[in-house]
Amino acid sequence: MPLFGNIFSPKKTPPRKSASLSNLHTLDRSTREIELGLEYGSPVMNIGGQSLKFEDGQWISESGGNVSGKEVQRLKKRNLQLEEENNLLRLKIEVLLDMLSESTAETHLIQKELEDVKSNSRKKK
């Protein structure tokens, strides 16, 4: 027989009432826009003083171009140079890792041969 009885067991919660008594969720989008004035425009954000608008799956500058076409070409060229440099550095890292692996394997082989020579010379004595 428990000391405190059954006070720690949770009680059943009462059933919930309807989430909404409004019938607005049954209306189609165009009717809701007319009735409630809901016009969702394209998403707009402001980054670094430049306003961008999301249209047709791409972010488009609304400010009309604080950046000139010449500046865009320069940035694209610089981006391409950095990508090429990045690829070259990745290749160099790969070559260096291969060289390190090879020299480590050679070192282990030489150490094993040295231990074998030492053990053979001890057996002869």
Secondary structure, DSSP 8 states (H G I E B T S, - for coil): --SSTTTTS---------S----GGGS-HHHHHHHH-------EEEETTEEEEEETTEEEESSS-SS-HHHHHHHHHHHHHHHHHHHHHHHHHHHHHHHHHHHHHHHHHHHHHHHHHHHHHHHH-
